[in-house]
């Protein structure tokens, strides 16, 4: 994210479930990292360009998530392998929808 112009402040926590519950990440969208960017929650390995699009378009969602840790997402590179994955949006009620397929 830093390489894409985002100012990043990393905070280690004892229980990763606390921020997920605090910021309303639905269990189906859960991953390994929870971030706050421009009033949105970003869960997991969401690519910077998807976050930039989210901030530009400002849809009525709580955030974006890449559930799990798919190979080939930012930070999960393994050589040339790139598994298809889904970027989901989610709302404050916990409903998810497809934001992008990659």
N, C-alpha and C positions, 0 to 999 in steps of 0.2 A: 504494500500500500504506500509505503514511503517513496518507492521508486516511481509511483504514479502521482506524486504531489500531495498526498494526504499527510497530515501531522498526526503521528501515532504516539499514544501514551499507553504502554502495556501495564496492566495491573494483575499480578498473580493473586488468586483467591484460594482459600482452603476448600471451599465447596462450590464447584462449578454450577451446581443446580440453583444456587441462590440467585445469581444474576439472571439466569434463564427464567425463573419464576417471577422475579422482580420486574423484568421487562416484557413478560408475556410471550416468550417463545413457546409455541405449541410443541408438545412432545414429538409429533411426527416430523417436525422441522429441525429437531435438535442436532447439534454437531459439537465440535470441540472448542470453538471460540465464540464469544459473544461480544459484540462491539456496538458502540453508539456513534452515529455519524449524522450530523445535520437533522437531528430529531427523529431519526429512524434507527431501528435495531438491525444489525447485520449479524447473521449467525453462520458460522462455518467459513468455508473457503470460497466466498463470493468474489468473483473477479472485479478488479477496480473499475473496468469499463461499465459493468452493470451497476455499480454503486454510483458512478458518475451520471449514468442515465437516470437512475432513481432520483438523484438530487436535482437534475435538470427538469424532469417531468413532474416531480412532486405528486405522485398518485396518492389516493386516500387509503394507504396501507400502513401497518405498524412497522413493517420491515421486510427484508429479504433473507432467504436462507438457502444454503446448499446442504441438504441433509446428508449425514454421514461424512465420509472423507473420500470422495471419488478420486481415483488416480487420474492425474492430468490437470486437476484444478490448481490454482496458484498455491504453492507451498506443498503440493502433493505430486510433484513431477517425478516420473520414473523413466528416464530415457525418453524415447519417442512415444511411449504408450499414452494414450488419451482415451479414457472410457467416456461414453456419452453420459451426460448428467443433466439434471434439472435444477434451475434456479426457481425457487418458489417465493411468492409473496405471501404474507400472512397479515391478518387483521387483529384487532384487539380482542375479538371474540374467539380467536384461535382457528379461524377458517383459513385454509391455504388455497392457493391457485397457482397455476403455471405462469411464471413471469417470462422465462426464456428456457429454451432447450438448447443444449450445446453438445 
